[in-house]
Every structure is written in C-alpha cells, then in structure tokens.
C-alpha cells in the first residue's frame, strides 16, 4: 500500500505539506502534521491495532478521543516508554515508535487468541472460581500466567530522564473544555476582566467544532474558533492551556490539571519540562467537557472497522481519512445521519443506515434520504462478521415488542458506524460530589445539583445542540464572572441553525436471534472484554449492586474507567434485575479522569529538593574539613571528621580520646532553642518540666525532662535563666518543632491565663561546644572579658560577654561529663568565633568532633538520648532519673505515674551492659533473652538501645532497656543475633566512666 | 558588633551572576536587624510604646505591614509582629523597645542571625514563587502593604509584595534549600543573583 493511501485529497485540518514518518509494530508509515497516531494509521489503512485483554480478539480504533478503549499502544522504548498510550490522543511526531500491547508474538497473529475459542469457559469471575486452590499455586503459577496473559503495556524500568513541574494557580473562573460551550464561557467570563483559565486536553482548541460542518454567524465553525482564540489572547487575565487535562475535581474547588508540554515533539527535540501539574483553586468552575458517544451492543461489535459515528465524522472531516469503501451506519438517533452524510460527501459508498426507529423524519434522516442513502428502518444490526476487519453485517427487523424477527439480510461493508446515543462526560461533576441524575428523556445521566461552585454547560449537561452549547456557555461564563464579583452581561448568542431532530430510541443491547448463551459475543466494555453474558452471569450469581458487578466482571476497570461501556452495562444489569436504570445507579467516578504519570505527581519533589536539608552557619567549615554528615531530622550534622587514612572507627576513637584528655569542639547549633519571657515563665516551666524552676538563680541553668500526659519522656534539655522573667530553653535537635508546638498548645488552649511569650531562636544562635580538660584554657583566650575560674563560673552557670569580639552567651554545661562550655553567638558571626576557638586550641591539638563521638561520650556517662534510649513508652523512673522529679507540685505527666502499669516496679528499665567479650560491640536493637537455647518463642527480656566501642574504656559498652533491670545487676543475658552468633553480656549500672563526676568538678 | 567581625549571611557561598535577560532576579538584603515582637493588641500602651520607639503604627489588620524608611513591621499573628530594620541596629532597638515596653505583657527577641531577607524581581518572580507557594500572589489578591506567612515547597517563609516583585524572609537553616529550590524552579525563565 502506498503512503497514506486512505488519505482524502482535500479537506481536514492536517498539514499535507509536512509529512511525518513513524513506526508502528516495526513497520514505517507516513502521516501528516496534525495527525494523531490513530488518524495516521487509519490514513494508511491500518485498522487492526490491538488485541483485547482477555480473549485477545482483534481490535481497532473505535473512538477519536480520551474514551478510546482499544487502541492502547506501547509508545517508545527504554526510559521514554509510555505504556497504554491511547493512539487517539498521541500527537504524531517525527520518528515516533509505537507498538501494540497485549499481543504475542504479534498483533496479526496472537497466540493467546485461542482464549477466544474458550470464551464460554472463561466467563466473568473465572479467575476467582478456578484459581482458588491449592493456595500455594496462586503466586507461583496462576498469577504468573494471568499476568502474562492479561497485562497491558510495559512500564519503563529505566530512570525517567524527563523533568516534571508543579505549579499553583488561582482564578475566578476555570473553564474545562474548549469546545463551543467552553470557548463561549471563557469569552463571556474573560471579557469581564475576571481571571480565567481555559483548559482543554487536545492540542487544538475547538472540540467538536473542529470536525463540524455547521456554520456560526454564517462562517465555518472552525473560523469562529480561531476568532474566539484570537480574542482570548488579547485578554491579559485569561490563560489558555492546550494539551491540559483537568483530571481531578477535589474539595473546595481545588482542581488538578496535567499539562503535557513536550510529548508532541520528537524525542530529540524535547527539553525542559515534559509535564506540568497545575493545582488550581477556582472561585467558579464551568464544566464544558462534552459527551461521549455510546456504542450499540450486538454480536461481534468489537471487530476492527466498527467505529463510533461521531469518530467517523472526526476522522473524515478533521483528519481527512477515508475510513472504508463501503459503509453501513447503525444508529438509534439522528446525529449519526450526519456521519452518513459526511462519508457520502467524502466519496464513501454508504450502503445503508440501519435504524430501529420506524420511518425517521428528522432533518438529517431526510437529508440522507435526499442524498440517495438507503435507510433500513425498524431494523437492527444483530451481528457483525469478519476476521481482522469487519466484512459485513446481518440486519433483522425489530418488532413492536422489541424482538428481532423476519428474515435476516446480509450487507457487505468494511466500515460500520454506530451510535447508541450520547453520554455526557459527567466525570468531573461527579468527582465534585454532585450526584448524577438519570434522564429518561435524554437516555443518559446528567450532572446533579452542584455541591461546589460549579456549573455544567453544553453536551456535558445534556444540551447536545450547538445553539444550546453556545448560549449556555455564554450565560454560564458571564454568570460565573458575576458570582466572582465582576460586572458583566451575557453576550448575544451567535447565529447557528441546528437540524431539527426526532427523539432517539433507547437500545441498550440489540436483541439476539440466538439462544441465550449461544451466538457471538456482544461487548459492553471493550477494554476489559466484558460482554452482555458476563453481566447477566453476575446478576444470576447474586451480584445486584452495580459496584459489586463492576468488581466481579471488571466492567469499567482499567484506563478506560467505563467511559464507553458503563451506561450500557448498567442498563443490561438493570434489565437482568428487572429494575430501572436509576435504581441500578452508577459506579463512583473518581480521579483521575485519564491516567496521569507518576512523574507529574512527583514534580520536582525529588533528590535534594524532596525535603529541606537544613544547615547550620558552620556547615561550610565542616564541608571544608572533610566531615561526614549524618541526617538528624532535616538537619545535616557532622558525624565525624576522618583524617586521611582514617575509617569511621579510627576517627571516632581519636575524637573521643581528645575530648576526655585534651580539648574538642562540636557544632551544637541544631539544638532547638526557645526564648521564654513573661511574669509566669517560671511557673510555666514548672508545669512543662518534671522538676522545680522557681528557685533557679538568675544566670544559672538546669536540666529538664519533659513528659507527655501519659508520663512518658518526650524531650529534654537545659534551660537557662537570663532574668527573673526571661529564660532560654534548649530542646533536642529533632524535637525542636514539636516542642515549640507543644508549648504553644498548652499556653493557648489550657493555660491562656499565663503571661508567657515564646519565640523560636533556634536559627539565631550558633552554639559551639568546647569540651575537655583543656577547654577552660581555650575559652579563656576566646572570651577575654569572662572570668572562667572555677569559683567565678561554676558548673550550670551562664555568663555573658564577647567571644572573638562577638556578643556571646556562654553556658558551662556538659553532655560528656568533662569540663565543658557552650558558646552561643549570633549565627552570622559563627564562623569567626569557631575559627577563633580553633586558633586558641591549636596548641592543644583541639579536635572537632561529630555526633558519633557525642553519642559515645554521653553513653560512657549513661546520659540518655530521647528517641534512642526512649521510645515513647519510657518514664523518667524507667531511666533511673527519678532525681529529676520534684517532690511536690504538678506537672504534665505526673498524674499518669499512678497508673498501675506505670507505677509497677518491674517495668523495662535502663541499665548498662558489658559484653563477656570486651571486643564485641552489640548491635543496637538486639533482643535479650535468658536462655538462647530455649524454644521459640523465646521470652524477650529487653533490648539494646545504645551500643558503642569506647576508646576511653578500651572496650565495648552498651545501654539496654531490660525488664526489672534495676534488680538484675550482675545477671548475664544473651543476644541471639541475625547472623547466628549469640553474644553474652552482663547487666551493670549505665555509667562507665567517672561515676563520681570528678571530671567536671574542676 | 564591632567592625572587625566578619559576618556570613545564610546565603554565603552563592555566586553573583547578573544576567540581563533573567526572568527571575534574586537579591539578598543580608544582615538586616530582625526583632520578634509579642504584645497585647488590646493594650493601647503597646502600640504607643512601639510608635514612640519606631515612629511606626503597629499593623493590627491581619497580614498587613507598616513601613517607614528602612523599617518595616509585619503582622504575624494577633499578638506577634516582626520588625526588620537596617543592619547593626538590633541591639539598640532591642534595648529601646524593652525599655518602652517595660511592665507590659510583651517581649522583644533579637532573631537577626536566624533569618535573612531576599528580594525576587523580574518578569517571572510571581511565576517562580507560584510553583512552590499555594497562596494567590496576584496583585488583586496580594498587594503592596500586605504580608503573609506561607511556604515554598517545604520551606517556611514570610512574603511581602513589592512594587516590582516580592520580598521573602527565610529562616537561616532553610535558606540553602530555598535558594536551590528557586534556582531550580527558575530554570525555564533564566535566573540571576545580584548584589
């Protein structure tokens, strides 16, 4: 066949001067700019595009838009692969490569088509019934087979090279769909000055007008479209989004749009963003989403060459494709007569129009008759015949009681245009929670009473004439603008003339002359291979709810989501259950209207941008000095600073020894800090912490434990008193935000009478901890105006002065048990002060250390880390920190101490552990048992919460939470490990160095 | 602080890159004085004390600002405001405000080291913010004289429309993420950093 042999010589909106080469199933074809893959293949006479999901029946293009259930293609390969792309929506580009899904070894010869021969043996629910037993076979055999047999396209496994973005948008009026109603609405709203977004899923705006032969104000419809778009382009507050699918209508008029920015370009020409997700808040929404034509249901109605009549007109008029040589039209309404006329005008032999109605007298039927087209009235197509393409139909008369009768006549054809009426696209309206209403008159579901600020216009509201679409669109657009507080009137409706139509005859399934269970399969849901017989079977087996029937038969599953088949399916179920369609109801429409790529949903929330990486003012220094970093909450904290040739173990050992024998420094800026002021500040701390605060001297600091109402440890830290009514609290790094929220919550909701003001100062203060026996000498040099003598500056005191010329608050506290000072300065000056400390400590070989060394140093002293040695189920008493609880007075959590479970004395308690082999370091999290050889389930006595190699102790040390641990000193427990080893360890007090606290008492 | 002190802003390390055609132009106003103010709106003495020290009316209307010279007061909440003033004034202003507010249920906290001011200008300043900020940034909804606390992606921030762009107050520890996010989002418009 020569290139584009089925391309009409004239007409259409494709650009014949710009040929586009592409490959389908390995064969090269040529189309034109402006084609979709579907129209280009049809222009090359290719109708067989796919195999069906279950029976592997040959399938062709049936529709021309998002509702296409059959023509799902695997687009491109490797990282650019798109599974299940609808051929009707893929814009053609140079070097496009596509192939059929669900066909093996090829779409022309599909080995799985043998399933079709066994169709009667694999009805709905077949999988549920057959593959139930034995259970173990499910994953190993059945599922494997079913997946291979039933899969659609193949998802790419390579890293997606495309870039996706998201953006937020706000508008007064969002218009969904740029057909006649949507364009009219956008014009009317836009002229008011309102902020309008007009989104349409197609590349070209205009919707049905692009294939229409009607005139508007005496001009071809497409010219009116051009003029409307030109005017919209002049309105500065109107944004027109082509290739943009509004796929979700969520709460509070929040809608989501997937805009495809470069899928229409050749792969090599793609750059920047592939798709943009618009998150839109609209004051008003005008839905102008059009309607999908319904198929008619008869035997073999899925053969390639059977197409929706409206799609036939679209391919003929818009894409200039000659779809066949001999066409039959089968319709229960007037609109498909236009398709007969369009085919006739394009030179296609229209063999007949088959119409179940008697003697149709609408304007279009009359025009068809006048054009010499034969009309076979009061008749139906009972069966199509053919193999990989339709070759003819069987036509029988329809009696008054709805049965087929009389003699069958056979008509040859290679194209059958069908129309069962139109279903408004109420998906978004339904998503917005408007409950669809059945219209007997229009034989379709109409959008229900709006729940949100929206209105449906045009075909999606069941107004199928052009005049109604334009008038409705203009009125709705103007009203939406008015409701958004813009003054505007309704523009005059342009002049159009719609043909006078006669009512349709609802025909949900064509009566079959064959006995029940015999005859060729009549499909309702093409994508999921659901036929009339499957739905009837479901009804017989007791599935009465449409939701259950859907799940039993797969009706409306998949990428199709029932766009074509649902109404027919509901009608067949209604008939089987002898009830009405509204009684049967619809399934729920959910986002997404059409599939959305994961890339679009992810946007730029990837890699380094996925979550904030918070850095301290000294981060640059740490990087320059080779620090390895650890994530602590959102912060990057130096973990350790390896010198050349050092591994982590060596670096941490060196840092630990320096802190206990010389001097070391750490960036402690990430600690949460809260400035607390007000006359009730001390009383507030009394209630928040477990200990007493009123008598804390000015210029002194105190450690505090914070509990939740349940008496469990929530956070801890040191708080200093700067003045009578002024404190600064420190919190754990990871707990800063939740502690701040916690404090505000109690102040605002429980204690609004307290005069306390809180301000986060976490980011303002950089904190440098200087630790070790030599720390006093170092800080004395850095802060010459502060007296660091033991008497003048005792433990747990604060002094203000300058550090390297910078105003500083210095606190003598210790998280290591050594003499230690924390210098707090404005973070802008942190680097200067840090450099000064490094310089002052140079002669003592001052050593920067990271979080790992900090953890080891505190574990050597048995200091807890909230969140590591506690897990929300640990009380202060469990940690041996009863000393931190005041004898009298209330605080958050106190009451829970009297709960029997909290008060009992044999809870899990924090103890030390020394392994029998001092060289073995227990893994944190290891479970402890009495007898490692006891049968499973072996009772667990506790678990290791902290465990390190301690260079200062020359052995491993660990902390553990052990049942009744305080009374079990000296007992040996065992940790059976995942690798088969069993490590024995003896319970001890969790203080491994300097138990009398002499180191910091200097 | 003395002249000898070397300061580093949260955006230290980012290179200036002045490009004429950039749709997004970022400029940091480093080292401004930032003071957090808490006080009682119902107490006339509060506004009076602030006015006495700053010469500024306290903005009581939610999400508004008042400005005079290089000082701006931002409404942050029913009892919370932010004062941004020129560099090196924090200590003086803090002392003066403390004195004026003595005896009131009020607080003044210097947070100058904890945040920085960034200005975004250029033809796409609004577009780039809209990518991460869910607020309606259109001048009809968010104009000069207003302010709002919001977020850009996962970075908390304080926004204020300028006549020709936006001012953003961003926390120090998030500023690196903020900058990277803006730089990435501005890719399609062209991005420039000026002094």
HADDOCK unambig.tbl for C-alpha pairs under 7 A between the chains (distance, minus, plus):
assign (segid A and resid 166 and name CA) (segid B and resid 131 and name CA) 5.88 0.50 0.50
assign (segid A and resid 167 and name CA) (segid B and resid 130 and name CA) 5.82 0.50 0.50
assign (segid A and resid 167 and name CA) (segid B and resid 131 and name CA) 3.86 0.50 0.50
assign (segid A and resid 167 and name CA) (segid B and resid 132 and name CA) 6.55 0.50 0.50
assign (segid A and resid 168 and name CA) (segid B and resid 130 and name CA) 5.31 0.50 0.50
assign (segid A and resid 168 and name CA) (segid B and resid 131 and name CA) 5.69 0.50 0.50
assign (segid A and resid 168 and name CA) (segid B and resid 133 and name CA) 6.90 0.50 0.50
assign (segid A and resid 168 and name CA) (segid B and resid 134 and name CA) 5.60 0.50 0.50
assign (segid A and resid 169 and name CA) (segid B and resid 130 and name CA) 6.99 0.50 0.50
assign (segid A and resid 170 and name CA) (segid B and resid 136 and name CA) 5.91 0.50 0.50
assign (segid A and resid 609 and name CA) (segid B and resid 181 and name CA) 6.55 0.50 0.50
assign (segid A and resid 611 and name CA) (segid B and resid 154 and name CA) 6.65 0.50 0.50
assign (segid A and resid 612 and name CA) (segid B and resid 154 and name CA) 6.39 0.50 0.50
assign (segid A and resid 612 and name CA) (segid B and resid 155 and name CA) 6.83 0.50 0.50
assign (segid A and resid 612 and name CA) (segid B and resid 174 and name CA) 6.67 0.50 0.50
assign (segid A and resid 612 and name CA) (segid B and resid 177 and name CA) 5.58 0.50 0.50
assign (segid A and resid 613 and name CA) (segid B and resid 177 and name CA) 6.11 0.50 0.50
assign (segid A and resid 614 and name CA) (segid B and resid 173 and name CA) 4.76 0.50 0.50
assign (segid A and resid 614 and name CA) (segid B and resid 174 and name CA) 5.30 0.50 0.50
assign (segid A and resid 615 and name CA) (segid B and resid 173 and name CA) 4.95 0.50 0.50
assign (segid A and resid 616 and name CA) (segid B and resid 173 and name CA) 5.86 0.50 0.50
assign (segid A and resid 617 and name CA) (segid B and resid 10 and name CA) 6.80 0.50 0.50
assign (segid A and resid 677 and name CA) (segid B and resid 107 and name CA) 6.36 0.50 0.50
assign (segid A and resid 678 and name CA) (segid B and resid 105 and name CA) 6.50 0.50 0.50
assign (segid A and resid 755 and name CA) (segid B and resid 105 and name CA) 6.55 0.50 0.50
assign (segid A and resid 757 and name CA) (segid B and resid 38 and name CA) 6.85 0.50 0.50
assign (segid A and resid 757 and name CA) (segid B and resid 107 and name CA) 6.55 0.50 0.50
assign (segid A and resid 761 and name CA) (segid B and resid 111 and name CA) 6.22 0.50 0.50
assign (segid A and resid 761 and name CA) (segid B and resid 114 and name CA) 6.94 0.50 0.50
assign (segid A and resid 763 and name CA) (segid B and resid 113 and name CA) 6.79 0.50 0.50
assign (segid A and resid 763 and name CA) (segid B and resid 114 and name CA) 4.04 0.50 0.50
assign (segid A and resid 763 and name CA) (segid B and resid 171 and name CA) 6.86 0.50 0.50
assign (segid A and resid 763 and name CA) (segid B and resid 172 and name CA) 5.95 0.50 0.50
assign (segid A and resid 763 and name CA) (segid B and resid 173 and name CA) 6.36 0.50 0.50
assign (segid A and resid 764 and name CA) (segid B and resid 111 and name CA) 5.09 0.50 0.50
assign (segid A and resid 764 and name CA) (segid B and resid 112 and name CA) 6.33 0.50 0.50
assign (segid A and resid 764 and name CA) (segid B and resid 113 and name CA) 4.19 0.50 0.50
assign (segid A and resid 764 and name CA) (segid B and resid 114 and name CA) 3.49 0.50 0.50
assign (segid A and resid 765 and name CA) (segid B and resid 113 and name CA) 6.73 0.50 0.50
assign (segid A and resid 805 and name CA) (segid B and resid 2 and name CA) 6.81 0.50 0.50
assign (segid A and resid 805 and name CA) (segid B and resid 5 and name CA) 6.84 0.50 0.50
assign (segid A and resid 806 and name CA) (segid B and resid 1 and name CA) 6.13 0.50 0.50
assign (segid A and resid 826 and name CA) (segid B and resid 113 and name CA) 5.06 0.50 0.50
assign (segid A and resid 827 and name CA) (segid B and resid 113 and name CA) 4.84 0.50 0.50
assign (segid A and resid 827 and name CA) (segid B and resid 114 and name CA) 6.77 0.50 0.50
assign (segid A and resid 828 and name CA) (segid B and resid 7 and name CA) 5.08 0.50 0.50
assign (segid A and resid 828 and name CA) (segid B and resid 8 and name CA) 4.92 0.50 0.50
assign (segid A and resid 828 and name CA) (segid B and resid 9 and name CA) 5.66 0.50 0.50
assign (segid A and resid 828 and name CA) (segid B and resid 113 and name CA) 5.25 0.50 0.50
assign (segid A and resid 829 and name CA) (segid B and resid 5 and name CA) 6.99 0.50 0.50
assign (segid A and resid 829 and name CA) (segid B and resid 6 and name CA) 6.44 0.50 0.50
assign (segid A and resid 829 and name CA) (segid B and resid 7 and name CA) 4.88 0.50 0.50
assign (segid A and resid 829 and name CA) (segid B and resid 8 and name CA) 6.38 0.50 0.50
assign (segid A and resid 832 and name CA) (segid B and resid 6 and name CA) 6.16 0.50 0.50
